[in-house]
């Protein structure tokens, strides 16, 4: 088979089976993938710890399980280990009735235990490595600026590219693992200097700090897979990447990646490459998009209500998709308590679940804030709420969320943060 890209002697040796037929298949897959996108070569993965998007043992994924068994039989694993997206279920903290459990256990995630055993054998780091926010310090999969990654999970990739200045394309499931195993990825797209240049100039001209999830949604739907260079956010966020700003950009980026297909954005005066290169990052033919209060309102009002009964009251609230940071957990705890106090309540009016990584959960549970949260009746989990909503029985439940990603991939209804608090406090009209 002829390949277009130029390979080194080491790479050709792997491709020709010098290190076994299974590794040759892995290399062949990556080379074919690169050829499709015009990659001129393979480059080394410099941040060895990978991140996988496929964390769920859906019974229908039989080819996935066979591939994993083949990798295991050949003794192959990711050299630096890897983190993976969140688990799909947590019955202790996200209650399900008997029928929902039956569907989850027998029809949805029947192979979960088997798949997690396979993940461990090919390099899963540990039991606390299940999170979509692998790049937070509590999870510890933090690449450096300029590092080349083999990751999937759109919200993690856009964060690594934009906020950390690492380099990674939007990979699909299994390509993330293959790159981590062989140690090379195709060189194209967001790995290249040219591919990281912006073809959109976005001007934020709102009267107040815009809701991260709605702003990201607007940009994602407008630019789709292109790279935007965003002006005007620095006046609300400042010029330093502190915890609060990183949390904002986490949610903003997840919305650009799910409501569009953005893999990288630049924030003028704030993100690493924008600080270093400024407008040199913008292509001469870049188009313009202006976002003011009216445009944000238009985007927000465009979201459809997918509940069976659009006038129903929410019965479940999910907060934290992507997973909440520690500072966000503290902020939501205080906000929920304040909303309940103002409404004259001690407990949440609607079942409320906050989602965070195992590492952040451990840190949070060691503080008095955890007791303050649980006293409200809210619960803390490390699942992926999207995987929970994949159960067809949950589609009839009116679920409220402040996540534009969850809204996009489920029938959950989107609420801005202030409105979520009204729902939680029983004041939603």
C-alpha positions as CSV (number, residue, x, y, z in Angstrom):
1,X,0.0,0.0,0.0
2,X,1.4,3.4,-1.0
3,X,1.3,6.3,1.5
4,X,1.6,10.0,0.7
5,X,3.4,11.2,3.8
6,X,7.2,10.9,4.4
7,X,8.1,8.5,7.2
8,X,11.3,8.0,9.1
9,X,13.2,4.7,9.1
10,X,11.8,4.0,12.6
11,X,8.2,4.7,11.5
12,X,8.7,2.6,8.4
13,X,10.0,-0.2,10.5
14,X,6.9,-0.2,12.7
15,X,4.7,0.0,9.6
16,X,6.5,-3.0,8.1
17,X,5.9,-5.1,11.2
18,X,9.3,-5.0,12.8
19,X,7.7,-4.6,16.2
20,X,4.7,-6.9,15.6
21,X,1.7,-7.1,13.4
22,X,-0.6,-5.4,15.9
23,X,1.6,-2.3,16.2
24,X,1.9,-2.2,12.5
25,X,-1.9,-2.0,12.3
26,X,-1.9,0.8,14.7
27,X,0.7,2.7,12.7
28,X,-1.2,1.9,9.4
29,X,-4.3,3.4,10.9
30,X,-2.6,6.6,11.9
31,X,-0.8,7.0,8.5
32,X,-4.1,6.5,6.6
33,X,-5.8,9.0,8.8
34,X,-3.0,11.5,8.2
35,X,-3.1,10.9,4.5
36,X,-6.8,11.8,4.4
37,X,-6.0,15.2,5.9
38,X,-2.9,15.9,3.8
39,X,-0.4,15.4,6.7
40,X,3.2,15.6,5.4
41,X,4.7,13.5,8.2
42,X,4.2,12.0,11.7
43,X,5.6,13.9,14.7
44,X,6.4,12.6,18.2
45,X,3.9,12.9,21.0
46,X,5.8,15.1,23.5
47,X,3.2,15.0,26.3
48,X,3.1,11.3,26.9
49,X,0.0,11.1,29.0
50,X,-3.0,10.7,26.7
51,X,-6.7,11.3,27.2
52,X,-9.4,9.0,25.8
53,X,-12.9,10.0,25.0
54,X,-14.5,6.5,25.1
55,X,-15.2,5.7,28.8
56,X,-18.4,3.8,28.5
57,X,-18.9,0.1,28.0
58,X,-21.9,0.1,25.6
59,X,-22.7,-3.4,24.6
60,X,-23.0,-2.5,20.9
61,X,-19.3,-1.5,20.7
62,X,-18.1,-5.0,19.9
63,X,-15.4,-3.9,17.4
64,X,-13.9,-1.7,20.1
65,X,-13.7,-4.5,22.6
66,X,-12.1,-6.8,20.0
67,X,-9.5,-4.2,19.2
68,X,-8.7,-3.7,22.9
69,X,-8.3,-7.5,23.3
70,X,-5.9,-7.5,20.3
71,X,-3.8,-4.7,21.8
72,X,-3.7,-6.5,25.2
73,X,-2.8,-9.8,23.6
74,X,0.1,-8.1,21.8
75,X,1.3,-6.5,25.1
76,X,0.7,-3.0,23.8
77,X,-0.1,0.0,26.1
78,X,0.2,3.7,26.2
79,X,3.7,4.6,27.3
80,X,2.8,7.5,29.5
81,X,-0.6,6.1,30.6
82,X,-3.8,8.1,30.1
83,X,-6.9,9.6,31.6
84,X,-10.3,9.0,30.2
85,X,-13.7,10.7,30.1
86,X,-16.1,10.2,33.1
87,X,-18.0,7.0,34.0
88,X,-21.6,6.9,32.9
89,X,-23.3,5.9,36.1
90,X,-23.1,6.5,39.9
91,X,-26.2,5.0,41.6
92,X,-25.1,6.2,45.0
93,X,-25.3,9.9,44.1
94,X,-27.4,10.0,40.9
95,X,-30.4,7.9,41.9
96,X,-32.2,5.7,39.4
97,X,-35.3,3.6,39.7
98,X,-35.3,-0.1,39.2
99,X,-36.4,0.1,35.5
100,X,-33.7,2.7,34.7
101,X,-31.1,0.6,36.4
102,X,-32.2,-2.4,34.3
103,X,-31.8,-0.4,31.1
104,X,-28.4,0.9,32.2
105,X,-27.0,-2.4,33.3
106,X,-28.5,-4.8,30.7
107,X,-28.9,-2.7,27.6
108,X,-26.8,0.5,27.8
109,X,-23.5,-0.1,29.8
110,X,-23.6,-3.9,30.1
111,X,-19.8,-4.1,29.3
112,X,-18.7,-1.4,31.7
113,X,-16.7,-3.7,34.0
114,X,-15.1,-5.5,31.2
115,X,-14.2,-2.3,29.4
116,X,-12.6,-0.7,32.4
117,X,-10.5,-3.8,32.9
118,X,-9.3,-3.5,29.3
119,X,-8.6,0.2,29.8
120,X,-6.4,-0.7,32.8
121,X,-4.4,-3.2,30.8
122,X,-3.6,-0.7,28.0
123,X,-2.6,2.2,30.3
124,X,-5.4,3.7,32.3
125,X,-3.6,5.7,35.0
126,X,-5.8,4.9,38.0
127,X,-9.4,4.8,39.3
128,X,-9.4,8.6,39.8
129,X,-8.5,9.3,36.1
130,X,-12.1,9.5,34.9
131,X,-12.9,13.1,34.0
132,X,-13.4,15.4,31.0
133,X,-11.3,18.0,32.8
134,X,-8.1,16.0,32.9
135,X,-6.1,19.2,32.5
136,X,-7.0,20.5,36.0
137,X,-4.3,20.1,38.6
138,X,-6.4,17.8,40.8
139,X,-6.4,15.2,37.9
140,X,-2.8,16.0,36.9
141,X,-2.8,15.5,33.1
142,X,-1.5,19.0,32.4
143,X,0.5,19.5,29.2
144,X,2.9,22.4,28.7
145,X,2.8,25.1,26.1
146,X,3.9,23.7,22.8
147,X,3.5,20.0,23.7
148,X,2.1,17.7,21.1
149,X,-0.8,15.6,22.4
150,X,-2.8,12.5,21.4
151,X,-6.1,13.3,23.0
152,X,-9.8,13.2,22.2
153,X,-12.8,14.8,24.0
154,X,-13.6,18.1,22.3
155,X,-13.8,20.2,25.5
156,X,-10.4,19.0,26.7
157,X,-8.8,19.4,23.3
158,X,-10.0,23.0,22.9
159,X,-8.9,23.9,26.4
160,X,-5.4,22.4,25.9
161,X,-5.0,24.2,22.6
162,X,-6.3,27.5,23.7
163,X,-5.7,28.0,27.4
164,X,-2.5,25.9,27.7
165,X,-1.0,26.5,24.3
166,X,-0.5,22.8,23.6
167,X,-1.1,21.3,20.2
168,X,-3.7,18.6,19.4
169,X,-6.2,17.9,16.6
170,X,-9.8,16.9,17.4
171,X,-9.3,13.2,17.3
172,X,-11.9,10.5,17.4
173,X,-12.1,7.6,19.8
174,X,-9.3,5.0,19.4
175,X,-7.1,7.4,17.4
176,X,-6.4,9.0,20.7
177,X,-5.2,5.7,22.1
178,X,-3.3,4.7,19.0
179,X,-1.3,7.9,19.0
180,X,-0.4,7.3,22.7
181,X,0.6,3.7,22.0
182,X,2.8,4.3,19.0
183,X,4.1,7.7,20.2
184,X,3.4,9.6,16.9
185,X,0.5,11.6,15.4
186,X,-0.1,13.0,11.9
187,X,1.2,16.6,11.4
188,X,-1.6,18.7,10.1
189,X,-4.3,21.2,11.2
190,X,-3.9,22.5,14.7
191,X,-0.4,21.0,15.1
192,X,0.9,23.4,12.5
193,X,1.6,27.2,12.8
194,X,-0.6,27.9,9.8
195,X,-3.4,25.8,11.1
196,X,-3.5,27.8,14.4
197,X,-4.2,31.1,12.7
198,X,-7.6,32.8,13.0
199,X,-10.0,33.1,10.1
200,X,-12.6,35.0,12.2
201,X,-12.3,38.3,14.2
202,X,-15.0,38.3,16.9
203,X,-15.8,41.5,18.7
204,X,-17.6,41.2,22.1
205,X,-19.5,44.4,22.7
206,X,-21.8,43.4,25.5
207,X,-22.7,45.7,28.3
208,X,-21.7,43.2,31.0
209,X,-19.7,40.0,31.2
210,X,-21.4,37.5,28.9
211,X,-22.5,34.1,30.1
212,X,-19.6,31.8,29.1
213,X,-21.9,29.1,27.7
214,X,-24.0,31.4,25.6
215,X,-21.1,33.4,24.2
216,X,-19.3,30.1,23.3
217,X,-22.4,28.8,21.7
218,X,-22.8,31.9,19.6
219,X,-19.2,31.7,18.4
220,X,-19.3,28.0,17.8
221,X,-22.5,28.2,15.7
222,X,-21.0,31.1,13.6
223,X,-17.4,29.9,12.9
224,X,-18.1,26.1,13.1
225,X,-14.6,24.5,12.8
226,X,-12.6,27.7,12.2
227,X,-10.3,29.5,14.6
228,X,-11.7,32.7,16.1
229,X,-9.7,35.6,17.5
230,X,-11.9,37.2,20.2
231,X,-11.6,40.9,21.1
232,X,-13.3,42.6,24.1
233,X,-13.3,39.7,26.6
234,X,-10.2,41.0,28.4
235,X,-12.1,43.9,29.8
236,X,-14.3,41.5,31.7
237,X,-11.7,38.8,32.4
238,X,-8.5,40.8,32.8
239,X,-5.1,39.8,31.5
240,X,-4.2,36.9,33.8
241,X,-5.2,33.2,33.6
242,X,-6.3,32.8,37.2
243,X,-8.6,30.1,38.5
244,X,-11.8,32.1,37.8
245,X,-10.7,33.0,34.3
246,X,-9.7,29.4,33.5
247,X,-13.0,28.2,34.7
248,X,-14.8,30.7,32.5
249,X,-12.7,29.7,29.4
250,X,-13.3,26.0,30.2
251,X,-17.1,26.5,29.8
252,X,-16.8,28.9,27.0
253,X,-14.6,26.6,25.0
254,X,-16.8,23.6,25.6
255,X,-19.7,25.5,24.1
256,X,-17.7,26.5,21.0
257,X,-16.6,22.9,20.5
258,X,-20.1,21.3,21.0
259,X,-22.3,24.0,19.4
260,X,-19.7,24.2,16.6
261,X,-16.5,22.2,16.1
262,X,-13.9,24.7,17.4
263,X,-10.6,23.2,18.4
264,X,-8.8,26.4,19.2
265,X,-9.6,30.0,20.0
266,X,-7.5,33.0,20.8
267,X,-8.6,35.7,23.4
268,X,-6.9,39.0,22.7
269,X,-4.5,40.0,25.6
270,X,-5.2,36.8,27.5
271,X,-4.5,33.3,26.0
272,X,-0.8,32.4,25.5
273,X,-0.4,32.7,21.8
274,X,-2.6,35.9,21.6
275,X,-0.3,37.5,24.2
276,X,2.8,36.5,22.3
277,X,1.8,37.1,18.7
278,X,-1.3,39.3,18.9
279,X,-2.9,40.1,15.5
280,X,-0.2,38.3,13.6
281,X,-2.3,35.3,14.4
282,X,-5.1,36.6,12.2
283,X,-5.3,35.7,8.5
284,X,-5.7,38.6,6.0
285,X,-9.0,37.3,4.7
286,X,-10.5,36.9,8.2
287,X,-14.3,37.5,8.5
288,X,-15.9,39.6,11.2
289,X,-18.6,38.7,13.8
290,X,-19.9,41.3,16.3
291,X,-21.6,40.1,19.5
292,X,-23.7,42.6,21.4
293,X,-26.5,42.1,24.0
294,X,-29.1,41.7,21.3
295,X,-27.1,39.0,19.5
296,X,-26.6,37.0,22.7
297,X,-30.3,37.3,23.4
298,X,-31.1,36.1,19.9
299,X,-28.9,33.0,20.3
300,X,-30.2,32.2,23.8
301,X,-33.8,32.4,22.5
302,X,-33.1,30.2,19.6
303,X,-32.5,27.1,21.8
304,X,-35.4,24.7,21.4
305,X,-37.2,23.2,24.4
306,X,-37.0,19.4,23.8
307,X,-39.1,18.3,26.8
308,X,-42.2,16.3,25.9
309,X,-44.2,19.0,27.8
310,X,-42.6,22.4,27.2
311,X,-44.5,23.9,30.1
312,X,-43.4,21.2,32.7
313,X,-41.3,21.9,35.8
314,X,-37.8,20.6,35.9
315,X,-37.4,17.4,38.0
316,X,-33.6,17.1,37.8
317,X,-30.8,19.7,37.5
318,X,-27.4,18.9,36.2
319,X,-24.5,21.4,36.8
320,X,-21.0,20.6,35.6
321,X,-20.6,19.6,32.0
322,X,-17.6,19.9,31.6
323,X,-16.8,18.9,35.2
324,X,-16.7,21.8,37.7
325,X,-13.4,23.2,39.0
326,X,-12.9,23.5,42.7
327,X,-13.6,27.2,42.7
328,X,-16.8,26.6,40.8
329,X,-17.9,24.0,43.3
330,X,-17.4,26.5,46.1
331,X,-19.1,29.2,44.1
332,X,-22.2,27.0,43.4
333,X,-22.4,25.9,47.0
334,X,-22.6,29.5,48.2
335,X,-25.0,30.4,45.4
336,X,-27.4,27.6,46.1
337,X,-27.4,28.3,49.8
338,X,-28.0,32.0,49.1
339,X,-30.9,31.3,46.7
340,X,-32.5,28.9,49.1
341,X,-32.2,31.4,52.0
342,X,-33.8,34.1,49.8
343,X,-36.6,31.8,49.0
344,X,-37.1,30.8,52.6
345,X,-36.1,27.2,52.0
346,X,-33.6,24.8,53.6
347,X,-33.6,22.2,50.8
348,X,-33.5,22.3,47.1
349,X,-36.9,22.2,45.4
350,X,-35.6,20.1,42.5
351,X,-33.1,17.1,42.6
352,X,-29.8,18.8,42.0
353,X,-26.6,17.1,41.0
354,X,-23.2,18.8,40.7
355,X,-20.5,17.0,38.6
356,X,-16.8,17.2,39.1
357,X,-13.7,15.1,38.7
358,X,-12.7,12.5,41.4
359,X,-9.7,14.6,42.3
360,X,-11.7,17.8,42.8
361,X,-14.4,15.9,44.7
362,X,-11.8,14.5,47.2
363,X,-10.4,18.0,47.7
364,X,-13.9,19.5,48.2
365,X,-15.1,16.8,50.5
366,X,-12.2,17.6,52.9
367,X,-13.6,21.0,53.5
368,X,-16.7,22.3,55.5
369,X,-18.2,23.4,52.1
370,X,-19.1,19.8,51.3
371,X,-21.3,19.5,54.4
372,X,-22.8,22.9,53.5
373,X,-23.7,21.6,50.0
374,X,-25.1,18.3,51.1
375,X,-27.2,20.0,53.8
376,X,-29.1,21.6,50.9
377,X,-30.0,18.2,49.5
378,X,-27.8,18.6,46.5
379,X,-25.4,15.7,45.6
380,X,-21.9,15.5,44.2
381,X,-20.9,13.0,41.5
382,X,-18.1,12.3,39.0
383,X,-20.2,10.9,36.2
384,X,-20.8,12.3,32.7
385,X,-24.4,13.7,32.8
386,X,-24.6,13.2,29.0
387,X,-24.1,9.4,29.4
388,X,-26.8,9.4,32.1
389,X,-29.2,11.1,29.7
390,X,-28.5,8.5,27.0
391,X,-30.9,6.2,28.8
392,X,-34.1,6.4,26.7
393,X,-36.2,6.3,29.9
394,X,-34.6,9.6,31.0
395,X,-35.8,11.4,27.9
396,X,-39.2,11.8,29.4
397,X,-37.7,13.5,32.5
398,X,-37.6,17.3,32.4
399,X,-33.9,17.9,33.0
400,X,-32.5,21.4,33.5
401,X,-28.9,22.3,32.9
402,X,-26.5,25.3,32.6
403,X,-24.4,23.3,30.1
404,X,-24.7,24.1,26.4
405,X,-22.9,20.9,25.7
406,X,-25.4,18.8,27.5
407,X,-28.3,20.8,25.9
408,X,-26.8,20.1,22.5
409,X,-26.4,16.3,22.9
410,X,-29.6,15.6,25.0
411,X,-33.1,16.8,25.5
412,X,-32.0,18.8,28.6
413,X,-33.2,22.4,28.7
414,X,-30.6,25.1,29.0
415,X,-30.9,27.7,31.7
416,X,-28.5,30.6,32.5
417,X,-26.9,30.4,35.9
418,X,-29.3,32.9,37.5
419,X,-32.2,31.0,36.2
420,X,-30.9,27.7,37.3
421,X,-30.8,29.0,40.8
422,X,-34.4,30.0,40.5
423,X,-35.3,26.5,39.4
424,X,-33.3,25.0,42.3
425,X,-35.0,27.2,44.8
426,X,-38.5,26.5,43.4
427,X,-39.1,30.0,42.1
428,X,-39.2,29.1,38.4
429,X,-42.5,30.3,37.0
